[in-house]
Amino acid sequence: MPKPSDKPEKSGKRPQQAYTLLVELGRSPDDDLPPNATGAGLLLYATGVDEAEAVREAVAVLKTAGVAPLNVTSYGTLDERLAMGDTVPDEERELMARALNENAVIVAQKTYFTDEDEGD
């Protein structure tokens, strides 16, 4: 007689969702950051069946691109952001839809960090 499994039966594939992630980058020998940059911040959209998968996928893609992800902050899915009261412009919605359609990581914005003064 087969032993009952402790794992719940899979009831089908969970749908992919697009997550808004903010990734802080450090320096690495293979990055293409400007020479005076100490790192960068990337706003991106990544897909996954849950937040953890979206973060793992984004970090994996970034590492293959030769950058050094240090920290990832998730702002959730479109529905989660709307529920928190965020205003999500059409451009962001389109990038989220593109990430879902292409099962991709889409970088929406990058900001370089430096130690230089802003010219007080």
C-alpha positions in Angstrom: 0.0 0.0 0.0 1.5 3.4 -1.0 2.4 5.8 1.8 0.4 9.0 1.8 2.4 12.1 0.9 2.8 15.0 3.3 2.9 17.3 0.3 -0.4 18.8 -1.0 -1.4 17.7 -4.4 -0.7 20.2 -7.2 -4.0 21.6 -8.5 -2.4 23.1 -11.6 0.2 25.7 -12.5 0.1 29.0 -10.6 0.0 32.0 -12.8 3.0 34.3 -13.3 2.8 37.8 -11.9 4.9 40.9 -12.5 6.6 42.3 -9.4 8.1 45.8 -9.0 11.6 45.5 -7.6 14.3 48.0 -6.5 17.7 46.4 -6.7 20.9 48.0 -5.2 24.1 47.1 -7.1 27.7 47.1 -5.9 30.7 47.1 -8.2 32.0 44.1 -10.0 34.9 43.7 -12.4 32.5 42.9 -15.3 29.9 45.7 -14.8 29.6 48.5 -17.3 29.0 51.2 -14.6 30.7 54.5 -15.0 34.3 54.5 -13.6 33.4 57.0 -10.8 30.2 55.1 -9.7 30.2 53.3 -6.4 27.1 51.3 -7.4 23.7 51.7 -8.8 20.0 51.4 -8.2 17.7 49.6 -10.7 13.9 49.8 -10.8 12.8 46.7 -12.6 9.8 44.4 -13.2 10.3 40.7 -12.9 8.0 37.8 -13.2 7.4 34.8 -10.9 4.6 32.7 -9.4 5.4 34.4 -6.2 7.6 37.2 -4.9 10.5 34.9 -3.9 10.7 33.5 -7.4 10.6 36.9 -9.0 13.5 38.1 -6.8 15.5 34.9 -7.6 15.0 35.3 -11.3 15.9 39.0 -11.3 19.1 38.3 -9.3 20.1 35.5 -11.6 19.6 37.6 -14.7 21.6 40.5 -13.2 24.4 38.2 -12.2 24.7 36.9 -15.8 24.9 40.5 -16.9 28.0 40.9 -14.8 26.6 43.1 -12.1 26.6 42.6 -8.3 23.1 42.7 -6.7 23.4 43.6 -3.0 19.9 44.2 -1.9 16.4 43.7 -3.4 13.3 45.5 -2.1 9.9 44.4 -3.5 7.0 46.7 -3.9 4.7 43.9 -4.9 2.4 43.2 -7.9 0.2 45.8 -9.6 -2.8 44.7 -7.6 -0.8 44.9 -4.3 0.5 48.3 -5.2 -2.9 49.6 -6.1 -4.3 48.2 -2.8 -1.7 50.2 -0.9 -2.8 53.4 -2.7 0.0 53.7 -5.2 -0.6 55.5 -8.4 0.8 53.4 -11.2 1.2 55.3 -14.5 0.3 53.7 -17.8 4.0 53.5 -18.8 4.7 51.3 -15.7 1.6 49.1 -16.4 2.9 48.6 -20.0 6.3 47.5 -18.7 4.7 45.1 -16.2 2.6 43.7 -19.0 5.7 43.3 -21.2 7.5 41.5 -18.5 4.6 39.1 -18.1 4.2 38.6 -21.9 7.9 38.0 -22.4 8.5 36.2 -19.1 11.4 38.7 -18.7 13.2 41.1 -16.3 12.6 44.6 -17.6 14.8 47.4 -16.3 12.7 50.6 -16.1 15.2 53.0 -14.5 18.8 53.1 -13.4 20.5 55.5 -11.1 24.3 55.6 -10.6 25.7 56.2 -7.1 28.9 58.2 -6.6 30.9 59.6 -3.7 31.1 63.0 -5.4 29.3 66.0 -4.0 26.3 67.3 -5.9 27.7 70.9 -5.9 26.2 72.3 -2.7 
